[in-house]
Amino acid sequence: MTFNPGKVRLEISDETHLAALLELLWNRYGRNRVEQPDRWTIEIAEDPDLPVDPDLAGTVVSDPTVGLVRDLIYALLAIAPEGFRVREHHYEKGRFWLAASENTLPDDLEGRVRALFARMEAPA
C-alpha cells in the first residue's frame, strides 16, 4: 500500500478475495473513489472529508469461518434422518444449535437452548 499525492495505491498479489475487497472498499469509500486500472492494482482517490484509513492493509476482507459454518449447517441438515422433518437451527456469536424431530418442537425451544448455553458458561 503506497500513499501517493491524491490517491492511495494497493498492489494485489493474490486475487482470491479481490471481489470481496472491492465490495468492502466501495461500501467504505464509494464506487466513484475506487478504481482498478489493471488486474493487480486498486487505487483509492483521496478525499479530505473521508481519508483513507492508514491501517487499511490490516483490514480483514474475508472471514473463512462464515463459509465453514454455512457448510456445516448444510451438512447437518442434509444428513439428518428422513423422519426428522421438523428442524430448527441457529448460529450466533460462535454458537450453533440444531434441533430436529419427527414431532412438533416446543415453542420455548430457543429459550431453553439459551438457558443451557448460559449454564455452560457459568463459573463452576
LINZI-V593391 format. One record per run of one state. SS is the DSSP state (@ for helix, = for strand, . for the rest). FROM is the first residue (numbers start at 1). TO is the last residue. Records with the same first field share a line. If there is no record, write none. Layout:
SS=FROM-TO ; FROM-TO
This chain:
.=1-1 ; 5-6 ; 12-14 ; 30-33 ; 39-40 ; 46-55 ; 59-63 ; 80-85 ; 93-94 ; 102-108 ; 122-124
==2-4 ; 7-11 ; 34-38 ; 41-45 ; 86-92 ; 95-101
@=15-29 ; 56-58 ; 64-79 ; 109-121
